[in-house]
Amino acid sequence: MFMLRNVTKYLFGDTSKESIVEISQGQLYLVRPLSPKGYSELIFKDAAASIRRTGQEFQYQLVVQRAYEEGEAELLGEDEGEDGVPESLGAEKDEKTFLLDEVLHFRSEIREGGEKVLAWRDLSGDPGDLYEFVCDRSVQAGEVGTFEMVAIKCQYERKTRKHQETATEADLQQFNFTEQPIPSASPLASPSLKSTMSNSSSKAKGLTETEHTELAGKAKAKSKMKASTRERESTPTTAPKSATHPVGTATLTKEHAELHLFDFDSGTFILQDSDVVATVSEVGTWQYWLQIMSSQKDWLGQQVVADINPVFNFEYLSFIFNHYTEDGSAYSWLLRFKDQETEERFQGGLMQALWEQLNETKWQKTDKDEQQYVLDAFQDLNMEDAPQEEDEEEDSAEDDGQRSEHYDSDESEDDVVVRDADGNVNSQLAVGYKHDRSFVVRGSKIGVFKHTPNNNLEFSTNISKVETPGGKLFSPKKVMLHQEDSNMILQNENDPHSLYRMDLEYGKVVDEWKVHEDIPVKTFAPDKKFAQMTGEQTFLGISDNALYRIDPRLSGNKLVDSELKQYTSKNAFSAAATTEKGYIAVASDKGDIRLFDRLGVRAKTQIPALGEPIIGLDVSADGHWVLATCRTYLLLIDALQHDGKNEGKLGFERSFAKDSKPQPRRLGLSPSHVAQFQYETKAALSFTPARFNTGVDDKETSIITATGPFIITWNLKKVLLGRKDPYTIKRYEEEVKADDFKYGSDKNVIVALPNEVNMVAKQSFRRPTRESIAGGARISGGARASGRRSGRLARESIVEEAAY
């Protein structure tokens, strides 16, 4: 156990996190082996255990917190009604807290069947009573060992009032409590109870002892037969043949490690080789190669590109990444290093290669702060060695009442039109703020859908021809609702110097706005986050190297010269977003982000690039959080300054000090989930622009995006707490084209598929498991939900033969 001491130094050293260490899934029991009250009681069916700092030095808490599925907490609250527990008691109901002291006799145990248990005394109970946290089967033995070592060091600090670095192994040994085995949390394991229960069960059913023995024998034989069948059916994932590797011209890093391969059937990483050499080499101009081989075998080789989805986890001394073969198959590999120093050397070489490949710039030319910024972004993710157990799902709740149109139960398949003859599909979605409407772009048509009070979508009308005032048909590249949702601004890809205004009451383009002869419009954004709810007429525009205001009331060109900020270099601006006060965030294809307090001036803060182009940008209403979308991951950036002379100010208002750039949280899918996604779809990750839930009086609590047929939502609270299970998913059979939250809620999501539009409850999203990723309960265009088809329009509801 004491081999883990070096790992815990890293955990204790990060004082920015309230939680030092966490086991993200398990069950909490109260076990009373000697009590007449009953043998055991399940306290939390689904819980997370963590060790947290307190406000006092040398004092730490063991915390077990109940975990809810999305929407479960709210449903429980509704069930309790007015007779529910007071808010002050709610936290106690969902969380058990214990001061880490030696009197708890905190200890762990790994049993014969692989079950991992943490246990400690119940100081308020009878003699012999204790709490047991039974870890989920996905939790690794190393995690349990690390957790216990942290607990031991916390007890040492409390007793001696000295920092844990001063402790010797002999000092720590006094907190290693192994005086007796931990009793099982299950009452069936108690010999006396087992006998009693077995006998009473037989008598209750009227079975003789002989009949009971025969039934037990049959059950045992059946169990063996099932196990044998599973063994035959389950074949571990095998490593693909290694690609021929090019000759390297320079070596960036070369380190020894263990090699593990993710097995799709068992959902775990399986050891392949206990000693391999991982080498990152330069093989051409801005081209780099990762090669892993041992003395016996050449395991794999591939280019270092963003799609490898690198994740470094220093808590478990591991590096997880994806590997792609020539036929497009994806595999997830794990390297485990012997110590932190080895992993840091490997991380430095690999990230240098990835940075130079993406930026075509030498790593050494960037300053140390920027290098550290890049490294930090790729080591904060938590590792999941296996998908978590999925809770039981009820098909009836999956999409009940969440559909795009009303249908009669006797409606025939022939009565449904699902595709346009011209081959167009849904491409964009605009959700109304002022009025409960959603607008879906499909070629040169726009479908209008009404949000009903019971959270359905109801087809309203179809704008069948989007054309310029001169009568030229076009397909909008981008749309934005404007002026209390009464107008829509449209962009024609073939005319980058103009924008168009559609009057939604008439369903017709009524104005063409010439912006500027020399400065094109690459994209545009509202003046303020909620400007579309007001009569505000101006809005923002960006080109590759300029940021400016557009005022439709001006005669001639609509660009406001006094509020133009133009750069001489080509910055490749790609996206913009605004706060409630009108602060502006602008991102680029280079991957950097600029924060402005107003137009026409220099940026107050420039956030360095990680390398990938930014394709989407959103900002929380108060400006605290900036959310950027790259193709394979999201970036969540804290724009609030937490120290220095500008403490309490946003990066929009005051510049960050040189040595205190805002730190990014890189939100990505775990590499094993990425591999499973691509195993199912045979397509690379490609996120749609991510968005916060939004509303004038609502705080941001969730993030929504999609890739291929999967919608993913991150729980913001779980992300900020560093939880290992921050996202849930929902799978469709077709690619998700656009998605967004319903305005004023994070409970309902509007989804545009190629030929359907749905509103779905976030409660129907599931944790990513083999079953939910494979689509055991997929939603398809032709599937029935609660006896009714979901997401297609009846022929009589379709205007101009358009289908949505």
N, C-alpha and C positions, 0 to 999 in steps of 0.2 A: 504493500500500500504506500509505503513511504517513498517509492520511486516517483510518486506524483507531486512531490514537493515543489519541483521547478515549475510545473504547470500552474500551480496555485499562486506562485509569485506573480505571474502574468495577470491572473484573475483579480487578485487583491490590488494590483497596481492601477487598474482602470477605475479611478474614483468617480468618473463621470456617470457611472451606472449605479443605480440604487441596488440592483440585484447583482450579487457576486457570481452566483452559479444557480442553475435551474435544471430541473428534470421536468420536461413539459407535459408528460402525460402519465397518469396512473390513477389508482383508487385509494381513498383514505378510509381505514377501518379503525374502530375502537374495539380492542380485544380484551375480554375479561375472563381469563382462563379459570379463575377461582370464584367468580361471583355468581350468586343466584339470579342476577338480573338478566342473564343470557350470555352465551359464549362470545358472540361478536356482533357488531353493528356497522353497517355500511354508512359512513358519514357523507362522503362525496363520491358519486359514481364516476365522475370524470374530473380530474383535478391536476394542478401543477404544483410542484414543491420547489421552493427557492430559499436561498439564504440572503438576507438583506442587511444593509447597513442601517443604523439608527442615528438619531441626532447626537448621540453621545459616543465619544471615543471609546474603543475597546468593547462596545456593546453591539451584539448582532442578534437578529431574529430568524428563527426558522418559521417560514410561512407556507401554509398549504391553502391554495385558493381554488375554489370551485371554478371549473371552466364551462362556459355556455356555448352551445351552437349559436350561429347567427340567428337572432330573433327570439331565442328561447327565453332570455331574461325578461324581455318585454312581455312575452306571452304569460310567463309565470306571474309577473306583476299584475297583469290584467285579471288572471284567475283569482288572485288574492283579494282584489277589489279594495273596498274601504276598510275591510277587516284585516288587511295585510299587516305585516310587522312594521313598526316605525322605521324610518330611514336610518336612524342611529343604530338599530339592531340589524339592519340589512347587511351591513359589511361583516358583522360577526357571524351571521348566518352563512355567508358565502366565503368566509376566510377564517382559518384557525392560525393563531400566532403564538409562538413559544420563544421565550428568551433562551438563547443558547448557553446553557450552563452545564457543568459536569453532572449535576444532580439528575439531569434527564437520562443519563446513561445512553446517549445516542449511539447507534451502531447499525451496521448493514449486514446482509447475508445473501449469498447466492445459493439457491437450493439445487438439488439433484436435477430437477426438470428444467433448470435454467431460470426459474422465477427469481427476480431480484427484489429485495425488500429492505426498506429503511424502517427502523423502529426506535421508539423512545418512550419513557415512562409517562403515564398520565398522573401528574402530581395532584390533581384534584379528585382522583378516583380511589377505588379500593386497592389494597396491596395486590401487586401482580398485574394490575391493569396497565395497558400500554396502547399507544397509537402505532399503527402500521401503515406505511405508504407502500403499496404493492405496485411496482413500476410496470408500465405497459411493455409488451414483448419487444417493441421496437427500440427500447432503451438499451444501450450497450453497457457491458460490464465496466468499461473505462469511465463512463459517465457517473456510475454509482460510486466508483472508487474516488473520483475527483470530488464528488459531492461530500463524501465522508471526510476526506482530507481537509476540505475547507471548513467543515463543522468542527473538526478537531482543533484547527488553528484558531478558530473563533473562540472556542472554550479556553484555549491557552491564553489568548489576549485578555479575556474577561478575568481569569484567575490571577494572572501575573501583572496585568496592566502594562504589558510590553508588546511591541510589535512582533508579529509572527516570524519575521526574518531572523530574530534572535534565538528562536527555539532550536534546540538540538533534537535528535531522534529520541533520545531518552526523555526529554521534556514532553514530547508529544505522546510517548507511549502510555503515559498515565491516563490518557483520555481514550484509550483503545479498549472498549468494554466488550469482552467476549465471555462473560461469566457463565452464560447458558444459551442454548439455542433459542431463536425467536419462534414462539408458537405460531402456527398457521392462522391466518385471518379467517379461514373457512372452518365452520363448525364440524364439517365432515371429517376433518383431520384429527379430531379429538377421539382417542380410542374408546373412551367410555360412552361418548355421545354417539359414535358411529354404530356401536353395537345396539344401543337403545333405539336409534332411529331406524336401523335396518329391520329390527324385530317388529317395531310398531307399524312400519310400512307394510310388512308382509301380512300382519294380522288385519290391518285395515282393509286390505284387498281380499282377505279370505284365502290366502295362499298357504299351502302346507309347506313345510321346510323343504321337502323334495322338489315341489313345484318352483319354489323360490330359487333353489340351486340350479334347476334346469334353465330358468329364465336368465339367471346371471351368466350361465355358460354360453347361452345363445347370444346374449348381448356382447360378451367378450369376443366371441368368434366373429360377430358382425363388425365389431370395432377393428379387429385385426384385418378383416377383409377390406374394409374401407381404407385403412392405412396402407395396405399393400397396393390397392388401386391408385391411391395418391402418389405412391412412390413410382409406379409405372408411368403415370401420366405426367409427373413433374420432372422435367429434365433441366438441370441448371444451365443458365446462359453460358455459352462457350465463347471464348475470345476469337475474333475474326483474324484472318491472316494479315500479318503486318505488311504495310506498304513499303515499296522500295524507297530507301531514303537517299536524298541527294548528298553530295559531298559538302561538308561544312567548311567555311572559310575562316570562321572564328567561333570560339566557344564562350557563351555568356554565363552558363552555369552548368555544373555537373555534380550530382549528389546521389547518395545511396538512400534507398527507402524500401518499404514493403509495398507490394502492389495488390490491390483488391479490385474486383469487377462486380458491378451491380447486377444481381440476378433478378430478372423480371418476375419470375414465378414466386419466389420467396419474399421479394421486396427487401433484400438485405445485400450488403457488400460481402463478397466471398473472397478469401485470401487466395491469390494465384501464385505468388512468389514472395518468399520472405526476404530476398535481397536482390534488388534491381538497381540499375544505374539510370537515372533520368538526366538527359542532356538537352539543353537548349542551344542551338547553333544558328549562326547567320549563314544562309545558303545562297544569297543573291541580294540585289539592290532592294532594300526594305522587305526582304523575305526571310522568314525564320522557321526553324523546324524543331519539333519536340520529338525526341527519340527515347524509348524506354526498352532496355534489354538487360538480360542477365548473362551469366557465363554459359547457360544452357539454351537460352531461347531469345530471339528477337521478338518482343511482345507487340510493340506498336510504334508507328511513326505518323505524324501528321503536321500540317502547317499550323503555325501559331496565328490564329485569327480570332475575332470577337466571338464567333460561334462556339468556341470551346467552352464558353461560360465558366470562367475560372472562379473558384471559391476557396479561399484560404481560411482555415479555422485553427487558431493557435491553441484553443482549449484542448483539442484532440490531436494536435500536431499533424493535421491532415490537409491535403489539397485534393479537391474533387473537380473533375472536368469532364467534358463530353468529347467523344471521339467519333468521327464520321468516316464510313467506308465509301468506296467509289459508287456503290449502288444506292447511297443515301441513307443507309441504316445508321442508327445512333446508338452508342454505348456510353455508359457512365463508369468512369474509373476513379479510384481513390489511391493516392500515394500517402503513406504514413511515415513520417520522419522520426528519427531517434530523439531529436531534441529541438528546441525552439530556434537555436542558432542555425541549424541546418535548414530548417524551413524558411527562415528569413533570407538566407543566401539564395535559396532556390526561387523564392518569391521575387527577389530583386532582379534576377536574371530573366525570369519569365515575363514580369511586368514591363521590363525594359524592352523586350522583344515585341510585346503586344502594343506598347505605346508607339514605338518607332514604326511598326507596320501600319498603324492607323493614321499617324500624323506625318509620316515621312520626314521626321525630324529626329536628330540625335538626342537621346535621353540626357546626355551630359550637358546639353545646352539649356535645359530647364533648371530653375533654381531648386534648392533643397526643399523649401516649403511646398512647392508644387508637386515635387516627386512624392513627398510624404502624403499629400492630399490624395494622390492617385492610389498609393498603396493602401491607405486607410479605407478607401471606398470598396476595396476588394477583399477586406478581411473581416468585415463586421457581420457578414451573414452567418447564421447558425446552421450547423450540419444536421441533416436528418438521414440516418442510416437506413431507415425503412419508412414507408408510408404508414400513417397512423391508422388505427382501427376505425372504420367508418361506423357511425351510429346507424341503427336501423332506420330505414326510410319507408315512408308510407306513400305509395304511388298516388293515392288520392289527393295528397297535399302538394304533390310536385308542381302542378300547374293549374290547379283548380281555380277557376275564376280569373285566370291571368291569360287573356287571349286578345286577339285583335279585332274580333267581330262576333256578333251573335249568329248562331246557327240553329237550324231546326234539326232535330234528331234524325229525321227521315231524309235529310239532304243527301243526294247521291254524288258520287265522285265526278260524274259528268257535269254537274252544276258548278264546278269550280274551275276558274281560269288561273293558272299559276305562273305563266310566263308570257312575256311579250313576244310577238312575232319577230320584232327587230333584234332580239337577243339582249336587250338592256336588262340590267339587274339593279336592285337598290344599291346606292353608293354612299349617301350621306344622310345625317340625321340632325335636325335642329329642334330642340325642346323649348316650348314656350314657357316664359316666366310669368307674364301678365295674365295670359289666358291659358286654360288647360288644353293645349293643342300640341301635337308633334307633327313635324313636316319631314317627309322622306323623299329624297331626290332619286329619280330613276330615269336616267338618260335625259331627255328634254321634257320630262313630266315631273310634277311634284304632287305627292299624295298627302292629304290632310287627315289627321286622326284626332279624335276627341278623347280626352281622358275622362272616364266616367267616375262617379263617386265611389264605386266599389272596385276601383283600380283595374279597370279593363281599358282596352283601346277599342274605340268604335270608329269605323270608317266614316268620314264626313263628306269629303269631296275630292275630286282630282283636278288639278290644273294641268290640262292636257298638252299645252304648247308653251314652252318657255322660248320667247323670241325677242329680238331687239325691237326698239320702236320702229325700225325700218322693215321689220317683218322677217329677219333672218333667224332661223331656228338655231339654238345652241344648248349644249349640256353644261350646266353650271359646274365649275371646278370647286368652288367654295360658296357657302351661303351663310348669312348671319341675320337673325331677327333684329328689328330696329324699331325705335319709336313706339313703345308700348305694344310690341308685337303686331303692329298694324302694317308694317312694311318688312320687306326682306331685301337685303343687299346681296347681289349675285355677282360672281366673277366669271368672265368668259376666258377660257384658257387661250384662245386665239387672239385676244385683244388685251395685253397686259397693262395698257395705259388707261383703261376705262373700267368703270364699275356700273352696275345697273340697279335701279330701284323698282321692286315689284310692289304694287298696291295689293295687299292680300284680300281686301274686301272685294276687289274686282277680279283678282287672279290674273293680273296682267302687268307686264313691264311698262312703266309709264315714263321713266327718265333714264337717260344715259349720261353719266358724269365723266367728263374728261379730267383725269387727275393731273397729268403733266406730260409734256412731249418727250422729255428726256429721262424722267424717273418713273420706272414701272412700279406696279403694285404686285409684290410677290404674295403677300397675305395681309390680312387686316384683323382688327380686334376692337372691342367696344372702348369708349372713352373711360368708363369705370365698369367694375365687375357687373353691377346691376343696372347699367345704363339702358338696357333694352326695356326696362320697366317704366322708364320716364320718357319725356318728349325730347331728350337730348338728340341733337341732329348731327353733331360732329363725332368722328371716330378716328382711330389710328390706322396708319398704313405703314408697311415696311417694304423696302426693296433689298437687294443684296447688301448694300452698304449705307442705307439711309433709313431714318425713323422720322415720321412726320404726322401732322394732323390733316385730316380731310374734312372740309366744310362745304357741304352741298349748296349752301346759300350764296357762295361766292359766284360772281359772274366769270365766265371763262374757265381757266383751270381751277380745280377745287383744292389743290394743295396749298396749305397756309405757310408761306415762306418764312414768317417769323418763328414758326415752331418746327423748323426742319433741322435735324442733326444728321449731317452727311459726313462719312469717313472717306479718306483718300484711298485707303486700302480696301480690298474686297473682303468684307467680313462674313459673307455668305449667311446673312440672317435668314432664319427659317421659321420662327414662330414667335408670338407675342401674347402676353396676358396682362391683365390689370387687376388692382385691388379695389376695394370699396371706395377708398379715398382717391383713386386714380394713379397710384404708383404703378410703374411700368416695368415688366420683366421681358427681356428680349433674348432669345436663344439663337444659336447658329448651327450650320452644318459641321462646323469644326468641333462643336461640343461645349463651347463656353457659354456663359450666361451673364448678361449685364443687367444691373438694377438701377433704375432712374427714379427720381422723385417727381420729374416733370419732363416735358418735351423741350428740345432745343438746347440742352446742356449735356455735359459729359456725364457718363455713368458714375454713380457714387461707389458702386462695387462691381468688380468683374470676377466671376467665379471661374476657376480654371476648367479646362476641358479634360475629360477622361479619355476621349478619343473618338467615340462613336458620334455620328451626327444626331442632333436633337430634332425629332419630328413632331413633337407636340409639347405644349407648355400650359400649365395652370398654376394659379396662385390662390392661397386661402384668402378669404375676404379681408382679414386683418393684416395680411402681408407677412405673417409669421412663417408660413411654409410655402416653398416653391417646389412644384412637381414637374419634372422633365421626363419625357418619354424618348428612349432610344429603341432601336429595333429589338434588342434582346434583353433589356432591363429598364427599370425606372430609377430615377434619382429623386429622393426626397431631401430637400435642403432647408436647414433651419436658418432663416434670415434674421433672427433676433440676436443681438449682441449680448453676451452673458457676462462680460467682464470688461475692464479697461475704462477709459474716459467716456466712451459712448455706450456704457452699459444701459440696457433697456431700450436702446434705439434700434430700428430696423436697418438692414443694409441698404434699403431704399433711401433712407434719410441721411445716414452718415456712413462714411467709409469704414470698413473693418481695418483694424491695425494690421500691419504687414505680417505679423506672426500669429494672427488669429482669424484666418479665413474660415467661413462657415463650413462645417463638416457635412459631407453628403452621406445619406443612408442609401446604399444601393439595394433596391428592391428587385429581386430576381426569383425565378422559380428555382427550386433545388435542382442540381444537375440530374439526380435520379428521376425527378418528375419531367424534366426536359427530355431525357432519353425516352421515357414512356410516352410523352406527347408525340415525339417524332416516330417512335415505334408504331404508334397507332395511325398517324396521319401521313407519314412519309414527307413531311414538309417542315422547313426550318421555322424557328420562332420569328414572329413579326408582329409586335404589339401595335394595337391601334392607339391613338393619342389618349393618354390616361386623364381622368378627371376626378376631382373631389365631388362629393355630394354638395349641393349648394342651396342656399335660401337666405333671405335677408336676416332672419332671426335664428338661423340654424348654424351650429358649429360643424366644422368638417369632421366627420367620423370615419369615412370610408373612401376608398379609391377604387375606381372601376377601369378596366381595360379588357382587351380580348386579343387572342392570337389563334388563327385558324378557326376551328369549330368550338373553341373554349372561351368562355367569359371568366375572368378572374377578378375577385374583389379582395382588397387588403383591408383589414381592420386596423385603423390608424392607432388605436390605443395599444393593440398587441405589437405593432411595429415599434412604437416608442418605448415599450417595456422590454423589447428585445426577445419577445416570445418566438418559439421555434415553429409555431403554427399560425402565422399571421394571415394566410390567404385561404380562400375557398374557391371552388370552381363549379361551373355548370357546362355540360357538353351538349352541343347540337350536332346534327348530322351534316349540316352545311356550314360553310365559312361565315363567321360573324363579320358583317360589313361595317357596322357602326353601332355604338352603344353609349348610353348616358343614363344618369339617375333622373327620375322624375323630379321636377323642381320642388324644393321644400321638403324632401324626404330622402332618407337613405335606405328605405325599406323596399322600394320598387325600382326596377331597372327596365328601361326601354331598349329593345334589341331589334336591329334591322338585319335580317338574313337576306340572301340574294332575292328571294321571292316571297318573303313573309315579314311581318312586323309584329312583335309581341311585347307585352308588358309582363314581366315575371317578378315574383316575390323573391327578395334576397334570401329569405328563409329557405328557399329550395336549393340554394347553393350547398355544396358538400365539400368536406375535406378531400384533398387529392389522395386517392388510394388507387390500387390497381383497378378496382371495380368502377370507381367514378371516372377515371381517365379512359378506361376502355369503353365506357358508355353503356353500362348495364341498364341504366334507366334513361337512355338518350331521348332527346326531343327531336322529332323529325317532322318534315312538312306533312307527310302522310299519316303520321301517328295520331292516335286519339288520346285525348286527355279528359278523363272523367266523362267518357261517352260522347265527347264532342271534339271535332277537329280544331286544332289550335293554329291560328296565325294565317288563315287564308280567307279570301273574300268570295262570297257567293256572287254568281254572275249578275244578279240584279243590283248588287252593291257597287259594281265596277263601272266607272265612267270612261268612255272612250276606249273600252277594252284594255284598260291597264290593270296589272296585278301587282300587289304589294305583299 
